[in-house]
Amino acid sequence: MVKKLLLAFGVMALLFPTLAFAADEATVPQLQSAIDAVWVMLAAILVIFMQAGFALLEAGSTRMKNAGHVAGKTILTFGLCAIAFWAVGFGFAFGDGNAFFGTTGFFVTGLEDQAAASFGSLSFSDVPIGIKFLFQLAFAGVSLAIAWGGFAERAKLPVYFIFGILFTVVIYPIVAHWVWGGGWLSKLGMQDFAGSTVVHLQGATAALVATILLKPRIGKYNKDKTPNLIPGHNQVLSVLGVIILWIGWFGFNPGSTLSAMNDGFFGYIALTTNMAAAAGGVAALIISWMYFGKADIPSMLNGVLAALVAITAACAFVDTWAAIVIGAVAGIVTFFTAQWFERAGIDDPIYAFSVHGIAGIWGTLSTGLFATPELSAKVGVGGAGLFYGGGLHQLGIQALGVFGALAFVLVLSFIILGILKATVGLRVTEEEEIIGLDLSEHGSYGYPEQMKKAAQNGVSV
């Protein structure tokens, strides 16, 4: 009897590690899925928090009499974007369909049966569809926030309602489908890891169209067409906004892996993102110092943002040294294009097209120059760039993607805003613009005490 018990214990002792190992083997995929889901949810929160960065940056970069309006419309338009993207935009962007737009997955349920039937382009990740939706919604919200830069300080509030919904439904998701949803640019192998074209160029192009159709702010240009400086009312708010955006970008770019378990690759993407931003800020400050004779803080802030925009496409495809080059070039090019647009009579209050458009174009093209064969193979998109033996093939695909997206958004934005201008109108009255949109559109100032004192003293703010 004793011998039998000892034998039984011995067998159990031998089997237990095996059984425990088998249980661990079965648990690993579940654990990986759970960690990926938490990571993507965190990344979505970081990207949504970028709305706070935009609110502070834009409010600080505009005049005091418009600060409450500029900050408050951030909440309004993200709410509109969330509803429109849930109902239609997400399906157009990521639903199964044709080479140009998705035709399934509208009115997102958050249930996996809808995901299995409708979202084949997102099937590479086991993250629940509800979290994937929130992550992609955050990107759509950022693109729309960029577009509003061209409307600042002179657009009617109803325009934000109408154009915000239409941008989220018929503009942004179409290009997103082309590149990320299995569309024609995706099939060609376009490299835009986190959206230099999909997010930033789209928003910037809409901003440019708005800037042209709305025309300059009162007092921006003299009779001889020379520009006047209209400084923002609070550089501290602008700096804080850029810091928040910089931090939010660690959700934007690394989060686009949709996985935390892929050899820690999201950490490498965070590294290239950060180095580009640092180089862009430093380069822009130095070039402004040389150009103006003074180190210009707004130029430095724009340099950081331009570098972040540029590295957004390239962050997963390029070496760290190339990320620094991409960021520095973006900061310098954005500085000079901002000066050129202003002299050309284009009053872009937040420099949306220079920061997000020009830098978005450069960033998208840069992968066609600097993408390494090893990283391209790791991501599984496209091939090596020109400087790594890939010839002009990848660069040509990148250029085609830029041209296609730019032309599409340009045409549709002109059509939509042109119709709005001919019907409800785009711009507030001259009197409303002079007193400020805080009071004319909302009935109260963001800075009531300061504005009251300024009015009593006859000071323009």
Solvent accessible surface area in square Angstrom, and as a share of the most:
residue,aa,sasa,rsa
1,M,170,0.76
2,V,103,0.59
3,K,169,0.72
4,K,147,0.62
5,L,89,0.44
6,L,117,0.58
7,L,125,0.62
8,A,50,0.39
9,F,132,0.55
10,G,33,0.32
11,V,69,0.40
12,M,123,0.55
13,A,67,0.52
14,L,139,0.69
15,L,89,0.44
16,F,140,0.58
17,P,80,0.51
18,T,83,0.49
19,L,113,0.56
20,A,41,0.32
21,F,131,0.55
22,A,55,0.42
23,A,58,0.45
24,D,85,0.44
25,E,99,0.44
26,A,70,0.54
27,T,68,0.40
28,V,80,0.46
29,P,79,0.49
30,Q,130,0.58
31,L,99,0.49
32,Q,72,0.32
33,S,33,0.21
34,A,52,0.41
35,I,66,0.33
36,D,10,0.05
37,A,14,0.11
38,V,107,0.61
39,W,32,0.11
40,V,0,0.00
41,M,61,0.27
42,L,87,0.43
43,A,0,0.00
44,A,0,0.00
45,I,92,0.47
46,L,39,0.20
47,V,0,0.00
48,I,52,0.26
49,F,108,0.45
50,M,0,0.00
51,Q,17,0.07
52,A,34,0.27
53,G,0,0.00
54,F,7,0.03
55,A,16,0.13
56,L,46,0.23
57,L,11,0.06
58,E,5,0.02
59,A,6,0.05
60,G,1,0.01
61,S,31,0.20
62,T,2,0.01
63,R,38,0.14
64,M,38,0.17
65,K,14,0.06
66,N,2,0.01
67,A,7,0.05
68,G,29,0.28
69,H,1,0.01
70,V,2,0.01
71,A,35,0.27
72,G,38,0.36
73,K,10,0.04
74,T,9,0.05
75,I,138,0.70
76,L,50,0.25
77,T,6,0.03
78,F,41,0.17
79,G,32,0.31
80,L,27,0.14
81,C,0,0.00
82,A,27,0.21
83,I,116,0.59
84,A,9,0.07
85,F,0,0.00
86,W,103,0.36
87,A,14,0.11
88,V,39,0.23
89,G,0,0.00
90,F,0,0.00
91,G,0,0.00
92,F,46,0.19
93,A,0,0.00
94,F,3,0.01
95,G,0,0.00
96,D,58,0.30
97,G,49,0.47
98,N,72,0.37
99,A,33,0.25
100,F,114,0.47
101,F,77,0.32
102,G,0,0.00
103,T,69,0.40
104,T,48,0.28
105,G,8,0.07
106,F,66,0.27
107,F,117,0.49
108,V,13,0.08
109,T,82,0.48
110,G,32,0.31
111,L,109,0.54
112,E,95,0.42
113,D,100,0.52
114,Q,29,0.13
115,A,17,0.13
116,A,93,0.72
117,A,76,0.59
118,S,10,0.07
119,F,5,0.02
120,G,40,0.38
121,S,33,0.21
122,L,7,0.03
123,S,81,0.52
124,F,141,0.59
125,S,13,0.09
126,D,112,0.58
127,V,2,0.01
128,P,54,0.34
129,I,2,0.01
130,G,27,0.26
131,I,30,0.15
132,K,13,0.06
133,F,20,0.08
134,L,59,0.30
135,F,2,0.01
136,Q,15,0.07
137,L,8,0.04
138,A,0,0.00
139,F,2,0.01
140,A,2,0.01
141,G,3,0.03
142,V,0,0.00
143,S,0,0.00
144,L,3,0.01
145,A,6,0.05
146,I,3,0.02
147,A,0,0.00
148,W,2,0.01
149,G,1,0.01
150,G,0,0.00
151,F,1,0.00
152,A,3,0.03
153,E,1,0.01
154,R,0,0.00
155,A,0,0.00
156,K,57,0.24
157,L,37,0.19
158,P,68,0.43
159,V,0,0.00
160,Y,1,0.00
161,F,82,0.34
162,I,60,0.31
163,F,0,0.00
164,G,0,0.00
165,I,69,0.35
166,L,61,0.30
167,F,1,0.00
168,T,1,0.01
169,V,24,0.14
170,V,53,0.30
171,I,0,0.00
172,Y,2,0.01
173,P,0,0.00
174,I,21,0.11
175,V,0,0.00
176,A,0,0.00
177,H,2,0.01
178,W,20,0.07
179,V,9,0.05
180,W,51,0.18
181,G,7,0.07
182,G,29,0.28
183,G,0,0.00
184,W,61,0.22
185,L,0,0.00
186,S,42,0.27
187,K,156,0.66
188,L,83,0.41
189,G,11,0.11
190,M,5,0.02
191,Q,0,0.00
192,D,5,0.03
193,F,33,0.14
194,A,0,0.00
195,G,0,0.00
196,S,0,0.00
197,T,0,0.00
198,V,0,0.00
199,V,0,0.00
200,H,0,0.00
201,L,1,0.00
202,Q,1,0.00
203,G,0,0.00
204,A,0,0.00
205,T,0,0.00
206,A,0,0.00
207,A,0,0.00
208,L,24,0.12
209,V,0,0.00
210,A,0,0.00
211,T,3,0.02
212,I,77,0.39
213,L,32,0.16
214,L,6,0.03
215,K,123,0.52
216,P,47,0.29
217,R,13,0.05
218,I,69,0.35
219,G,50,0.48
220,K,6,0.03
221,Y,43,0.16
222,N,67,0.34
223,K,203,0.86
224,D,100,0.52
225,K,153,0.65
226,T,62,0.36
227,P,47,0.29
228,N,53,0.27
229,L,145,0.72
230,I,28,0.14
231,P,85,0.53
232,G,29,0.28
233,H,48,0.21
234,N,45,0.23
235,Q,83,0.37
236,V,114,0.66
237,L,42,0.21
238,S,6,0.04
239,V,50,0.29
240,L,84,0.42
241,G,0,0.00
242,V,4,0.03
243,I,83,0.42
244,I,22,0.11
245,L,1,0.00
246,W,62,0.22
247,I,91,0.46
248,G,1,0.01
249,W,1,0.00
250,F,59,0.25
251,G,0,0.00
252,F,0,0.00
253,N,0,0.00
254,P,2,0.01
255,G,0,0.00
256,S,22,0.14
257,T,20,0.12
258,L,8,0.04
259,S,20,0.13
260,A,20,0.15
261,M,80,0.36
262,N,67,0.35
263,D,126,0.65
264,G,36,0.35
265,F,15,0.06
266,F,60,0.25
267,G,35,0.34
268,Y,58,0.22
269,I,0,0.00
270,A,24,0.19
271,L,83,0.41
272,T,0,0.00
273,T,0,0.00
274,N,52,0.27
275,M,62,0.28
276,A,0,0.00
277,A,0,0.00
278,A,37,0.29
279,A,16,0.13
280,G,0,0.00
281,G,5,0.05
282,V,91,0.52
283,A,15,0.12
284,A,0,0.00
285,L,43,0.22
286,I,86,0.44
287,I,28,0.14
288,S,0,0.00
289,W,144,0.51
290,M,143,0.64
291,Y,103,0.39
292,F,94,0.39
293,G,49,0.47
294,K,153,0.65
295,A,44,0.34
296,D,43,0.22
297,I,72,0.36
298,P,52,0.33
299,S,12,0.07
300,M,57,0.25
301,L,12,0.06
302,N,24,0.12
303,G,1,0.01
304,V,10,0.06
305,L,3,0.01
306,A,0,0.00
307,A,0,0.00
308,L,0,0.00
309,V,0,0.00
310,A,0,0.00
311,I,0,0.00
312,T,0,0.00
313,A,0,0.00
314,A,0,0.00
315,C,0,0.00
316,A,0,0.00
317,F,2,0.01
318,V,0,0.00
319,D,47,0.24
320,T,40,0.24
321,W,133,0.47
322,A,0,0.00
323,A,0,0.00
324,I,68,0.35
325,V,57,0.33
326,I,0,0.00
327,G,0,0.00
328,A,25,0.20
329,V,49,0.28
330,A,1,0.01
331,G,0,0.00
332,I,63,0.32
333,V,53,0.31
334,T,3,0.02
335,F,9,0.04
336,F,89,0.37
337,T,30,0.17
338,A,6,0.05
339,Q,32,0.14
340,W,142,0.50
341,F,27,0.11
342,E,34,0.15
343,R,139,0.51
344,A,56,0.43
345,G,33,0.31
346,I,35,0.18
347,D,4,0.02
348,D,13,0.07
349,P,13,0.08
350,I,21,0.11
351,Y,60,0.23
352,A,3,0.02
353,F,15,0.06
354,S,2,0.01
355,V,2,0.01
356,H,12,0.05
357,G,0,0.00
358,I,35,0.18
359,A,1,0.01
360,G,0,0.00
361,I,38,0.19
362,W,47,0.16
363,G,0,0.00
364,T,0,0.00
365,L,50,0.25
366,S,0,0.00
367,T,0,0.00
368,G,0,0.00
369,L,31,0.15
370,F,13,0.05
371,A,0,0.00
372,T,4,0.02
373,P,60,0.38
374,E,124,0.56
375,L,24,0.12
376,S,2,0.01
377,A,79,0.61
378,K,88,0.37
379,V,40,0.23
380,G,61,0.59
381,V,52,0.30
382,G,41,0.39
383,G,28,0.27
384,A,19,0.15
385,G,0,0.00
386,L,64,0.32
387,F,118,0.49
388,Y,68,0.26
389,G,76,0.73
390,G,26,0.25
391,G,33,0.32
392,L,125,0.62
393,H,135,0.60
394,Q,2,0.01
395,L,38,0.19
396,G,40,0.38
397,I,15,0.08
398,Q,0,0.00
399,A,45,0.35
400,L,78,0.39
401,G,0,0.00
402,V,12,0.07
403,F,140,0.58
404,G,15,0.14
405,A,1,0.01
406,L,46,0.23
407,A,37,0.29
408,F,42,0.17
409,V,1,0.00
410,L,56,0.28
411,V,82,0.47
412,L,43,0.21
413,S,0,0.00
414,F,78,0.32
415,I,93,0.47
416,I,20,0.10
417,L,0,0.00
418,G,29,0.28
419,I,103,0.52
420,L,12,0.06
421,K,89,0.38
422,A,89,0.69
423,T,97,0.56
424,V,70,0.40
425,G,17,0.17
426,L,6,0.03
427,R,63,0.23
428,V,9,0.05
429,T,79,0.46
430,E,115,0.52
431,E,126,0.56
432,E,57,0.26
433,E,5,0.02
434,I,95,0.48
435,I,67,0.34
436,G,0,0.00
437,L,0,0.00
438,D,1,0.00
439,L,71,0.35
440,S,34,0.22
441,E,48,0.22
442,H,87,0.39
443,G,55,0.52
444,S,72,0.46
445,Y,51,0.19
446,G,41,0.39
447,Y,54,0.20
448,P,82,0.51
449,E,113,0.51
450,Q,89,0.39
451,M,14,0.06
452,K,125,0.53
453,K,125,0.53
454,A,10,0.08
455,A,78,0.61
456,Q,131,0.58
457,N,115,0.59
458,G,69,0.67
459,V,87,0.50
460,S,104,0.67
461,V,41,0.24
